[in-house]
Amino acid sequence: MTTLSPKQKLYLTVGGFLIVFVLIFAIIIIPLIEKIRLSNAAIEEQKMAAEDFYQSWKNMASLKRNYEQIRDEIANQPTFLPKNEALKFIMATEKMAQETGNRQNISATKDSATTVEATALKLQISLYGSFPNLLKFLVKMENAPYFNRFDSLQINRITAEKDSLDKTGDVNSVINLSAYYQ
């Protein structure tokens, strides 16, 4: 047998410790570091998901408050025309006609009784303007704050020979409208 000198024994012992240390590092430490890195990535994803959920929850709470506010505003708006606000409705209709670029002539029809039993304000609206402006007016009336119904709609094209005063538009429309009382 060969005897090893103390120097060789030291090298052999240090070499053995290094091999064991490298094996422990390769078998235990590297996989643990990989698991820690993967766990850190999973925790980061969960944190982002939690932050997104919290932000969505805050947005939902804000949207709920906005919904309740709008619902209350809509509930406070009258659907049917109060009997004492017929003039305001007529003025609002005139304003809508002007905003849409139409000239108008509004008159109450014979069916529009002023008695207490009357259920609707019946108007005949003559509009003079372009066809797109007529469509804009109809859309505005559909979105009016009070419930109204178009009973009839007649549209005629205006020619320069027929009516020399109406050179600004190309259609003349007659609308029979009912705005219902409360």
C-alpha positions as CSV (number, residue, x, y, z in Angstrom):
1,M,0.0,0.0,0.0
2,T,1.1,3.4,-0.6
3,T,1.2,5.8,2.1
4,L,0.1,9.3,1.4
5,S,2.0,12.2,2.6
6,P,0.2,14.7,4.8
7,K,0.2,17.1,1.9
8,Q,-1.5,14.6,-0.4
9,K,-4.0,13.7,2.4
10,L,-4.8,17.4,2.7
11,Y,-5.3,17.7,-1.1
12,L,-7.4,14.6,-1.1
13,T,-9.5,15.8,1.8
14,V,-10.0,19.2,0.3
15,G,-10.7,17.6,-3.1
16,G,-13.3,15.3,-1.5
17,F,-15.0,18.3,0.2
18,L,-15.0,20.2,-3.0
19,I,-16.6,17.3,-4.9
20,V,-19.2,16.8,-2.1
21,F,-19.8,20.6,-2.0
22,V,-20.3,20.7,-5.9
23,L,-22.6,17.6,-5.7
24,I,-24.7,19.2,-2.9
25,F,-24.8,22.4,-4.9
26,A,-25.8,20.7,-8.1
27,I,-28.3,18.3,-6.6
28,I,-29.9,20.5,-3.9
29,I,-29.1,24.2,-4.2
30,I,-29.6,24.7,-8.0
31,P,-33.1,23.0,-7.9
32,L,-34.0,25.0,-4.8
33,I,-33.0,28.2,-6.5
34,E,-35.0,27.2,-9.6
35,K,-38.1,26.5,-7.4
36,I,-37.7,29.8,-5.6
37,R,-37.5,31.6,-9.0
38,L,-40.6,29.9,-10.2
39,S,-42.4,30.6,-7.0
40,N,-41.4,34.2,-7.2
41,A,-42.8,34.4,-10.8
42,A,-46.1,32.7,-9.6
43,I,-46.4,35.1,-6.7
44,E,-45.8,38.1,-9.0
45,E,-48.5,36.8,-11.4
46,Q,-50.9,36.4,-8.4
47,K,-50.0,39.9,-7.2
48,M,-50.8,41.3,-10.6
49,A,-54.1,39.4,-10.8
50,A,-55.0,40.7,-7.3
51,E,-54.2,44.3,-8.3
52,D,-56.3,43.9,-11.5
53,F,-59.1,42.5,-9.4
54,Y,-58.9,45.3,-6.9
55,Q,-58.8,47.9,-9.7
56,S,-61.8,46.2,-11.3
57,W,-63.6,46.2,-7.9
58,K,-62.9,49.9,-7.5
59,N,-64.2,50.6,-11.0
60,M,-67.3,48.5,-10.4
61,A,-68.0,50.5,-7.2
62,S,-67.6,53.7,-9.1
63,L,-69.8,52.4,-11.9
64,K,-72.4,51.4,-9.4
65,R,-72.5,54.9,-7.9
66,N,-72.8,56.4,-11.4
67,Y,-75.6,53.9,-12.2
68,E,-77.5,54.8,-9.1
69,Q,-77.0,58.5,-9.8
70,I,-78.2,58.2,-13.4
71,R,-81.1,56.0,-12.3
72,D,-82.2,58.6,-9.8
73,E,-81.9,61.4,-12.4
74,I,-84.0,59.3,-14.8
75,A,-86.6,58.6,-12.1
76,N,-86.9,62.3,-11.4
77,Q,-87.5,63.2,-15.0
78,P,-91.1,63.2,-15.9
79,T,-92.1,60.8,-18.7
80,F,-95.5,62.4,-19.5
81,L,-96.1,66.0,-20.2
82,P,-97.6,68.0,-17.2
83,K,-100.7,69.8,-18.4
84,N,-99.3,73.2,-17.4
85,E,-96.1,72.7,-19.5
86,A,-97.6,72.5,-22.9
87,L,-96.1,75.8,-23.9
88,K,-92.7,74.6,-22.8
89,F,-93.0,71.5,-24.9
90,I,-94.0,73.6,-28.0
91,M,-91.1,76.0,-27.4
92,A,-88.7,73.0,-27.0
93,T,-90.0,71.6,-30.3
94,E,-89.4,74.9,-32.0
95,K,-85.9,75.0,-30.6
96,M,-85.2,71.5,-31.8
97,A,-86.4,72.5,-35.3
98,Q,-84.1,75.5,-35.3
99,E,-81.1,73.4,-34.0
100,T,-81.5,71.0,-36.8
101,G,-81.6,73.7,-39.5
102,N,-85.3,73.5,-40.3
103,R,-87.9,76.2,-40.5
104,Q,-91.1,75.3,-38.7
105,N,-94.7,76.2,-38.3
106,I,-96.4,74.5,-35.3
107,S,-100.1,74.6,-34.6
108,A,-102.4,72.7,-32.3
109,T,-104.9,70.5,-34.2
110,K,-108.7,70.5,-33.6
111,D,-108.4,67.2,-31.8
112,S,-106.3,68.8,-29.1
113,A,-109.0,69.7,-26.6
114,T,-108.1,72.0,-23.8
115,T,-110.5,70.3,-21.4
116,V,-109.4,68.5,-18.3
117,E,-110.2,65.1,-19.9
118,A,-107.7,65.6,-22.8
119,T,-105.1,62.9,-22.7
120,A,-102.6,64.3,-25.3
121,L,-101.4,67.6,-26.8
122,K,-101.9,67.1,-30.5
123,L,-99.7,69.3,-32.7
124,Q,-99.2,69.7,-36.5
125,I,-95.7,70.6,-37.3
126,S,-94.7,71.8,-40.8
127,L,-91.0,71.6,-41.4
128,Y,-89.1,73.2,-44.3
129,G,-85.5,72.0,-44.8
130,S,-83.2,69.3,-46.2
131,F,-84.0,65.7,-45.8
132,P,-81.0,65.0,-43.5
133,N,-82.1,67.9,-41.3
134,L,-85.6,66.4,-41.2
135,L,-84.0,63.1,-40.0
136,K,-82.1,65.0,-37.3
137,F,-85.3,66.6,-36.1
138,L,-87.1,63.2,-35.9
139,V,-84.2,61.7,-33.9
140,K,-84.3,64.7,-31.5
141,M,-88.0,64.3,-31.1
142,E,-87.6,60.6,-30.3
143,N,-85.1,61.5,-27.6
144,A,-87.3,64.3,-26.2
145,P,-87.8,64.2,-22.4
146,Y,-91.5,63.6,-22.7
147,F,-93.3,60.7,-24.3
148,N,-94.6,61.6,-27.8
149,R,-95.8,59.7,-30.8
150,F,-95.8,60.5,-34.5
151,D,-99.3,60.0,-35.7
152,S,-98.5,60.7,-39.3
153,L,-95.6,62.0,-41.4
154,Q,-95.9,63.4,-44.9
155,I,-92.8,64.4,-46.9
156,N,-92.9,66.3,-50.2
157,R,-90.1,67.5,-52.3
158,I,-90.1,71.2,-53.0
159,T,-89.3,72.4,-56.5
160,A,-88.2,76.0,-57.2
161,E,-91.1,76.5,-59.7
162,K,-93.7,75.4,-57.2
163,D,-92.7,77.6,-54.3
164,S,-90.2,80.3,-54.9
165,L,-90.0,81.2,-51.1
166,D,-88.6,77.8,-50.1
167,K,-85.2,77.8,-51.8
168,T,-83.3,76.9,-48.6
169,G,-84.5,73.3,-48.3
170,D,-85.5,70.6,-50.6
171,V,-88.3,68.9,-48.6
172,N,-91.5,70.0,-46.9
173,S,-92.8,67.7,-44.2
174,V,-96.0,67.7,-42.2
175,I,-95.9,65.8,-38.9
176,N,-98.9,65.1,-36.7
177,L,-97.6,64.6,-33.2
178,S,-99.2,63.6,-29.9
179,A,-97.5,64.4,-26.6
180,Y,-99.3,62.6,-23.8
181,Y,-100.3,64.3,-20.5
182,Q,-99.8,62.8,-17.1
